Amino acid sequence: MFPKSISPYRLRDAIVEVRYLSKLPLEILLGMFFTSLDESYKYQRRPVGPQSLPIDPSQQMQLVTGGNSLFYNDSIKFEFFPNSIVFNCLEEYLGWDKYFGEIKKVLHRIDKLAQFESYTRVGLRYISQYEGIDLRTVTKFEFSFGMPDVSSDNFQFRSEFDFGDSIRAVLGISNNLQVLGADNLAARLSTIDIDIIKPIDVHTLDNLLKEIELVHEKEKEVFFNMLQPDFLAQLHPVYQK
């Protein structure tokens, strides 16, 4: 059993993408989407908050990188692209229950418009950052050149693998890379980037929500299986009762 939550999360981004098919162009759908939302949502022509950079844009989900269709409330932001809706937390990660609750609220309102023929893909991408932490000491990941006398303190690693039931996992690891901190001083930053992608062909919102829950469970499986038990214990894991 994997933890229900950990603290601290250290999440920079928690991106959920839903792809759909519709006979209507995005320009018309945007107006319909706007009127379906309540007054708690605001509209902005440019994205708010920090944005993600894809490892491989041809493979990974669309990210919130710009456009004129961004909506947000006090907790989340979401943007419409042609045949795609992308969600992200506005500031700090809410925890899955609250975050997914916000996503469901938006999807329920949009689904009532009955303008989608089907939902075609779901994706979940979590990007977590670890300042001053060497991932070799806290994860089960091993990096070797095949030469026992050679070791690397900083590296970047990327892998794609099938994860059963047509699910694709894209894993990116960056270790001890030098970055410029908020105080303009050099710092060492490590990153774990896990993107779970699943093509689907569903026609109801209930089935879509089940697929999102499934990729979330797969995301957790990849992440928690990577961690050393003693490091996981330091994250104050909370398990489902």
Secondary structure, 3 states (H helix, E strand, C coil): CCCCECCCCCEEEEEEEEEEECCCCHHHHHHHHHHHCCCCCEEECCCCCCCCCCCCCCCCCCCCCCCCCEEECCCEEEEEECCEEEEEECCCCCCHHHHHHHHHHHHHHHHCCCCCCEEEEEEEEEEEEEECCCHHHHECCCCCCCCCCCCCCCEEEEEEEECCCCCEEEEEEEEEEEEECCCCCEEEEEEEEEEEEEEEEECCHHHHHHHHHHHHHHHHHHHHHHECHHHHHCCCCECCC
